[in-house]
Amino acid sequence: MSKLADMQKQAQKQAQGQAQGDAKGKGAQAPPGGPAVPGAPVAPGTASKPATPPKPPRKEADKAGERTAARPTLGVEAVDAPKGAGALLVGVHSPGPGYTAGLVRGDVLLALGKTRVTSAKALAAAVAAAAPGRNVTVTVRHASGGRQLLSVTPGFVT
């Protein structure tokens, strides 16, 4: 017999053993030759429930003609700045709008456009309010202490 045939038989035996173990764990009795046969008499005291088919995966807004709104993103990860107001960048995605603009890890964002950034949550709200694809001026304090104005174009997330 070939090795493939041996492996197939072994897999079938394991599947039957698991089916019998599952059936025994639930109180149903399976005959020694394999899983329970539909229509076969059921031992007294055991309940037989029909298997319910799995529910199909729920589709979000994937219907024809429907599109989700594009959201703006800078491609950065931020936390509240430990010293004062602002959002400390702990990650800058490469490639991404923030990386292209010159943002680096360790920078603290102080303002996005005319909106003052007081925390990471405020940065997220300011980015969400920005128009994707349009330049925005960002005020940054570098780790060295220097400040700089950068121009960044928020990207699209669909």
Contacts in CASP RR format, 6 or more apart in sequence:
PFRMAT RR
TARGET T0000
AUTHOR 0000-0000-0000
METHOD contacts of the structure
MODEL  1
MSKLADMQKQAQKQAQGQAQGDAKGKGAQAPPGGPAVPGAPVAPGTASKP
ATPPKPPRKEADKAGERTAARPTLGVEAVDAPKGAGALLVGVHSPGPGYT
AGLVRGDVLLALGKTRVTSAKALAAAVAAAAPGRNVTVTVRHASGGRQLL
SVTPGFVT
16 33 0 8 1.000
16 34 0 8 1.000
16 35 0 8 1.000
19 30 0 8 1.000
19 34 0 8 1.000
19 35 0 8 1.000
20 30 0 8 1.000
20 34 0 8 1.000
20 35 0 8 1.000
21 30 0 8 1.000
23 29 0 8 1.000
23 30 0 8 1.000
23 35 0 8 1.000
23 36 0 8 1.000
24 30 0 8 1.000
27 46 0 8 1.000
28 36 0 8 1.000
28 42 0 8 1.000
28 46 0 8 1.000
28 47 0 8 1.000
28 48 0 8 1.000
29 36 0 8 1.000
29 43 0 8 1.000
29 46 0 8 1.000
30 36 0 8 1.000
31 37 0 8 1.000
31 40 0 8 1.000
42 48 0 8 1.000
60 68 0 8 1.000
61 67 0 8 1.000
61 68 0 8 1.000
67 158 0 8 1.000
68 158 0 8 1.000
70 132 0 8 1.000
70 156 0 8 1.000
70 157 0 8 1.000
70 158 0 8 1.000
71 128 0 8 1.000
71 132 0 8 1.000
71 156 0 8 1.000
71 157 0 8 1.000
71 158 0 8 1.000
72 127 0 8 1.000
72 128 0 8 1.000
72 130 0 8 1.000
72 131 0 8 1.000
72 132 0 8 1.000
72 133 0 8 1.000
72 154 0 8 1.000
72 155 0 8 1.000
72 156 0 8 1.000
72 157 0 8 1.000
73 97 0 8 1.000
73 127 0 8 1.000
73 132 0 8 1.000
73 154 0 8 1.000
73 155 0 8 1.000
73 156 0 8 1.000
73 157 0 8 1.000
74 96 0 8 1.000
74 97 0 8 1.000
74 98 0 8 1.000
74 103 0 8 1.000
74 127 0 8 1.000
74 152 0 8 1.000
74 154 0 8 1.000
74 155 0 8 1.000
75 92 0 8 1.000
75 93 0 8 1.000
75 96 0 8 1.000
75 97 0 8 1.000
75 98 0 8 1.000
75 99 0 8 1.000
75 155 0 8 1.000
76 89 0 8 1.000
76 91 0 8 1.000
76 92 0 8 1.000
76 93 0 8 1.000
76 98 0 8 1.000
76 103 0 8 1.000
77 89 0 8 1.000
77 90 0 8 1.000
77 91 0 8 1.000
77 92 0 8 1.000
77 93 0 8 1.000
78 87 0 8 1.000
78 88 0 8 1.000
78 89 0 8 1.000
78 90 0 8 1.000
78 91 0 8 1.000
78 109 0 8 1.000
78 120 0 8 1.000
78 123 0 8 1.000
78 124 0 8 1.000
79 87 0 8 1.000
79 88 0 8 1.000
79 90 0 8 1.000
79 120 0 8 1.000
80 86 0 8 1.000
80 87 0 8 1.000
80 88 0 8 1.000
80 119 0 8 1.000
80 120 0 8 1.000
80 121 0 8 1.000
81 87 0 8 1.000
81 88 0 8 1.000
81 108 0 8 1.000
81 119 0 8 1.000
82 88 0 8 1.000
85 110 0 8 1.000
85 116 0 8 1.000
85 117 0 8 1.000
85 118 0 8 1.000
85 119 0 8 1.000
86 108 0 8 1.000
86 109 0 8 1.000
86 110 0 8 1.000
86 117 0 8 1.000
86 118 0 8 1.000
86 119 0 8 1.000
86 120 0 8 1.000
86 122 0 8 1.000
86 123 0 8 1.000
87 108 0 8 1.000
87 109 0 8 1.000
87 117 0 8 1.000
87 119 0 8 1.000
87 120 0 8 1.000
87 122 0 8 1.000
87 123 0 8 1.000
88 106 0 8 1.000
88 107 0 8 1.000
88 108 0 8 1.000
88 120 0 8 1.000
89 103 0 8 1.000
89 104 0 8 1.000
89 105 0 8 1.000
89 106 0 8 1.000
89 107 0 8 1.000
89 108 0 8 1.000
89 109 0 8 1.000
90 105 0 8 1.000
90 106 0 8 1.000
91 105 0 8 1.000
92 98 0 8 1.000
92 99 0 8 1.000
92 103 0 8 1.000
92 104 0 8 1.000
92 105 0 8 1.000
93 99 0 8 1.000
96 155 0 8 1.000
97 152 0 8 1.000
97 153 0 8 1.000
97 154 0 8 1.000
97 155 0 8 1.000
98 152 0 8 1.000
100 152 0 8 1.000
100 153 0 8 1.000
101 138 0 8 1.000
101 150 0 8 1.000
101 151 0 8 1.000
101 152 0 8 1.000
101 153 0 8 1.000
102 150 0 8 1.000
103 109 0 8 1.000
103 138 0 8 1.000
103 140 0 8 1.000
103 150 0 8 1.000
103 152 0 8 1.000
104 142 0 8 1.000
106 142 0 8 1.000
106 143 0 8 1.000
107 140 0 8 1.000
107 141 0 8 1.000
107 142 0 8 1.000
107 143 0 8 1.000
108 140 0 8 1.000
108 141 0 8 1.000
109 117 0 8 1.000
109 123 0 8 1.000
109 138 0 8 1.000
109 139 0 8 1.000
109 140 0 8 1.000
110 116 0 8 1.000
110 117 0 8 1.000
110 139 0 8 1.000
110 140 0 8 1.000
110 141 0 8 1.000
110 147 0 8 1.000
111 117 0 8 1.000
111 137 0 8 1.000
111 138 0 8 1.000
111 139 0 8 1.000
112 123 0 8 1.000
112 126 0 8 1.000
112 127 0 8 1.000
112 130 0 8 1.000
112 136 0 8 1.000
112 138 0 8 1.000
112 139 0 8 1.000
113 126 0 8 1.000
113 130 0 8 1.000
113 136 0 8 1.000
113 137 0 8 1.000
113 138 0 8 1.000
113 139 0 8 1.000
115 122 0 8 1.000
115 126 0 8 1.000
115 129 0 8 1.000
116 122 0 8 1.000
117 123 0 8 1.000
117 126 0 8 1.000
127 154 0 8 1.000
130 136 0 8 1.000
130 154 0 8 1.000
131 154 0 8 1.000
132 154 0 8 1.000
132 155 0 8 1.000
132 156 0 8 1.000
133 153 0 8 1.000
133 154 0 8 1.000
133 155 0 8 1.000
133 156 0 8 1.000
134 153 0 8 1.000
134 154 0 8 1.000
135 151 0 8 1.000
135 152 0 8 1.000
135 153 0 8 1.000
136 151 0 8 1.000
136 152 0 8 1.000
136 153 0 8 1.000
136 154 0 8 1.000
137 149 0 8 1.000
137 150 0 8 1.000
137 151 0 8 1.000
137 152 0 8 1.000
138 149 0 8 1.000
138 150 0 8 1.000
138 151 0 8 1.000
138 152 0 8 1.000
139 147 0 8 1.000
139 148 0 8 1.000
139 149 0 8 1.000
140 147 0 8 1.000
140 148 0 8 1.000
140 149 0 8 1.000
140 150 0 8 1.000
141 147 0 8 1.000
142 148 0 8 1.000
END
